[in-house]
Amino acid sequence: MIIEGALAIKAAIISERRIINQVMIDQTKQSKDIAFILRLCEEKSIKVVRKVRSEIDALCVGKTHGGIIADCELRTFQDLQSIIKQSDGYILLVEGVEDPFNLGQIIRTAYAAGCDGILLNFKDFSYSEHTLLKSSAGAFDYLPIVLSHDLKVDLDLLKKAHFRIFSALRSPDSRSYTDVDYSGNLVLAVGGELRGLSTKVIDATDVSIEITYPKKVRVALNAVSACALLSFEVLRRRQS
């Protein structure tokens, strides 16, 4: 597969979650990012090829690559135990967000907010990895990502490891997202706008949280915005 842009390529090299066959750079391109990537490639013995811009353009979907692309393999994904071992772990569980650009933005926000890993339902991401990597500014490779074949089994495992499940969910028992304690190991579960969270997640929920609005609104925040708000509230509360 081809990945595009300096941010995505730096993440792919640094994270070491995928094999990089070669990096291709516009032969006229010079910048601090290019120099840094060239040093990384030399350190890790990654092949670098200088090409004319038209050859790079021909390999890409769009024109936003900035003169640098890489031919690489699909990324590897992590197992849940590797995240569970972390002290005071914070995992973001995302369900029902199908658009790779939106999912990439969510992963980017979670990474910026200090998330330790992402839990997703199992899916073949092979056709959307380039979008996920680019829209997440590389966070798709930086963050550990677990693909779950059975969320009930994985959530039971997390609860046995003393993770509490906080679900963004409107119910009679829901509490404002600003009025709960986010200390310790936690899973923050957010669903997409169309289907929301599955029964498996709802049944495992320890605390239902909701985003409160200052006045009545007909349209709530979408999943991207909700994840941003909730992730940084978790960060703020855990730092205080």
Beta strands, then each sheet from edge to edge (+ up, - down):
strand 1: 2-4
strand 2: 20-26
strand 3: 47-51
strand 4: 68-72
strand 5: 90-95
strand 6: 117-121
strand 7: 145-148
strand 8: 164-168
strand 9: 175-176
strand 10: 186-191
strand 11: 207-210
sheet 1: 1+ 4- 2+ 3+
sheet 2: 7+ 6+ 5+ 10+ 8+ 11+ 9+
end
